[in-house]
């Protein structure tokens, strides 16, 4: 049986070492738990965007609370819980 796996990019923060899979189509921002902003996906596409288009890009905000929940900054309904 074949499955379609959604296109995701592996994010690995070089400062704190946090790793996670995030959807970037074709590029997105990730705010890591250490507070730094990173661009994942196609970096050449990111450089070709105007300032207004960059403001409209998808933003992932990684927040680890006491119950280890990671939330997307745009959709608080979709939450992944880690144990």
C-alpha positions in Angstrom: 0.0 0.0 0.0 1.4 3.4 -1.0 0.9 6.5 1.1 1.3 10.1 0.2 3.5 11.8 2.8 3.0 15.5 3.0 6.0 17.6 2.1 7.8 18.6 5.3 11.2 20.1 6.0 13.4 19.0 8.9 14.3 21.9 11.1 17.4 21.6 13.3 18.4 24.7 15.3 22.2 25.0 15.3 22.0 27.0 18.6 19.9 24.9 20.9 19.7 21.6 19.0 15.8 21.5 18.7 14.6 19.2 15.9 11.2 19.1 14.3 9.3 18.6 11.1 7.4 21.6 9.7 5.5 22.2 6.5 7.1 24.8 4.3 5.5 25.4 0.9 7.9 26.5 -0.5 9.4 28.5 2.4 8.3 29.4 5.9 9.6 31.0 9.1 10.3 29.1 12.3 10.7 30.8 15.7 12.7 28.3 17.8 12.4 27.8 21.5 15.7 29.6 21.9 14.1 32.8 20.4 15.9 32.9 17.0 14.0 33.1 13.7 15.0 30.7 10.9 13.9 30.2 7.3 13.1 26.7 6.2 12.4 25.4 2.7 13.6 26.9 -0.6 15.9 29.7 0.4 16.3 30.9 -3.2 12.6 31.4 -3.4 12.7 33.3 -0.1 15.3 35.7 -1.5 13.2 36.4 -4.6 10.2 37.6 -2.5 9.4 41.2 -1.9 9.0 42.6 1.7 5.2 42.4 1.5 5.3 38.8 0.3 7.7 37.8 3.1 5.2 39.2 5.7 2.5 36.8 4.3 4.7 33.7 4.6 3.7 30.9 7.0 5.1 31.3 10.5 5.7 28.5 12.9 6.1 29.4 16.6 7.6 26.7 18.8 6.4 26.9 22.4 6.9 24.2 24.9 4.6 24.5 27.9 4.4 22.4 31.0 2.3 19.8 29.1 4.9 19.7 26.3 2.5 21.1 23.7 3.7 22.6 20.4 1.3 25.0 18.8 1.1 26.6 15.4 0.9 30.3 15.7 -1.9 30.5 13.1 -4.1 27.6 14.0 -4.4 26.9 17.7 -6.8 24.0 17.0 -4.0 21.8 15.5 -1.8 20.8 18.4 0.7 18.0 18.7 1.2 16.6 22.1 4.5 14.9 23.0 5.1 12.4 25.8 
